[in-house]
Amino acid sequence: MITTELDPKNISAAAAKIPANTPFLMLNLLRYRKHAAYSPSTETRFSTGQEAYLQGYLPAFGVVASKSEVTKNIKPILIGSVIQTIVGPADEQWDDMALVQYPNFEAFQAVAQSEEYQRNAEPHRLAALENLRLIAIIQRDRP
């Protein structure tokens, strides 16, 4: 399934499953568009999907995340190139992955729902990505 939109139903489902005040990781699987696809109203533009994501989206996301007490402890852990899918559908290939640590789900929601994110970051994400997966992960207690 190809999608780049944040689905409010999935966000609500995650909010119900992730315990309050529980840190979690968000795995981002990213497939870039060859050419960034901006809406006519977007002022700052990059040529390729990868440029739009790395040079447009990530800096704008960082600015939004640094602005409040709720979101200031969001930490990018890793961004890297996906070399090869070893197990999985052949048609579900990814260019990059990112792993981001959130202090709690409230911090994720605060960023994603903020006007500044929707105005300054989201246009780059939508222009950049052909396909996206966001997978929320909480640490399992060791047996």
C-alpha positions in Angstrom: 0.0 0.0 0.0 1.3 3.4 -0.9 0.7 6.2 1.5 2.3 9.4 2.7 -0.7 10.9 4.7 -1.0 10.8 8.5 -4.3 8.9 9.2 -6.1 10.4 12.3 -7.6 6.9 13.0 -4.1 5.4 13.2 -2.9 8.2 15.4 -5.9 7.7 17.8 -5.2 3.9 17.8 -1.6 4.5 18.7 -2.5 7.0 21.4 -4.8 4.3 23.0 -2.0 1.6 22.9 1.0 3.6 24.0 0.9 4.1 27.8 0.9 7.7 29.0 4.4 9.1 29.7 6.1 6.1 28.0 9.1 6.9 25.8 8.9 5.2 22.3 10.7 5.0 19.1 9.3 5.8 15.7 10.7 3.8 12.8 10.3 5.8 9.5 10.6 3.9 6.3 11.0 6.3 3.4 10.7 6.0 -0.4 11.5 9.2 -2.2 10.0 10.6 -5.3 12.5 11.1 -8.1 11.3 14.7 -8.5 9.8 16.6 -5.5 6.1 17.2 -6.1 5.2 20.5 -4.4 1.8 22.2 -4.4 1.8 25.6 -6.2 1.5 27.4 -2.9 4.8 26.2 -1.5 7.5 28.8 -1.6 10.7 26.9 -0.7 11.3 24.0 -3.1 13.9 21.4 -3.7 14.4 19.4 -6.9 14.4 15.8 -5.7 12.4 14.0 -3.2 15.5 13.2 -1.2 16.6 16.8 -1.1 13.1 17.9 -0.1 13.2 15.5 2.8 16.7 15.9 4.0 17.1 19.6 3.4 13.5 20.8 3.8 11.6 18.5 6.0 14.2 17.4 8.6 15.3 21.0 9.5 11.7 22.2 9.6 10.8 19.2 11.8 13.7 20.0 14.1 12.7 23.6 14.6 9.1 22.6 15.5 10.3 19.9 17.9 12.6 22.3 19.7 9.9 24.9 20.5 8.1 23.6 23.5 8.7 21.7 26.8 6.5 18.9 25.5 8.6 18.3 22.4 12.1 19.5 23.3 13.3 15.9 24.2 12.5 14.4 20.7 15.8 12.9 19.5 16.8 11.6 16.1 18.7 8.4 16.7 19.7 7.4 13.2 19.0 8.1 9.6 20.5 5.8 7.1 20.2 4.3 3.6 18.3 1.0 3.2 20.7 -1.2 1.3 18.5 -4.3 0.6 15.2 -5.7 1.9 16.1 -9.3 2.8 12.7 -10.5 4.0 9.6 -8.8 2.7 7.6 -8.0 -0.5 9.8 -7.3 -3.5 7.6 -4.3 -4.4 8.0 -2.7 -1.0 11.5 -1.2 -1.3 12.8 1.7 0.8 15.5 4.4 0.2 16.2 5.5 3.7 15.1 4.8 7.3 15.0 7.1 10.3 14.7 6.2 13.9 13.4 8.9 16.2 13.0 8.7 20.0 10.0 10.5 21.5 9.6 11.1 25.3 5.9 10.1 24.9 3.1 10.0 22.4 1.9 13.5 23.4 5.2 14.9 22.0 4.5 13.2 18.6 1.0 14.5 18.5 2.1 18.0 19.5 4.5 18.2 16.6 2.2 16.6 14.0 -0.8 18.7 15.0 1.0 22.0 15.3 0.3 24.8 12.8 4.0 25.4 12.3 4.6 21.7 11.4 1.7 21.8 8.9 2.9 25.0 7.4 6.7 24.5 7.3 7.5 20.8 7.5 4.6 18.9 6.1 4.7 20.4 2.6 8.3 19.1 2.2 7.3 15.6 3.5 4.4 15.4 1.1 6.6 16.6 -1.8 9.4 14.3 -1.0 7.9 11.0 -0.4 6.4 8.4 -2.7 5.7 6.0 0.2 6.1 6.1 3.9 5.7 3.9 6.9 5.7 5.2 10.5 6.0 2.3 13.0 5.7 3.1 16.8 7.8 0.9 19.0 8.0 0.6 22.8 10.7 -1.3 24.6 9.7 -4.7 25.8 10.6 -5.7 29.3 13.2 -8.4 29.2 12.2 -11.8 30.5 
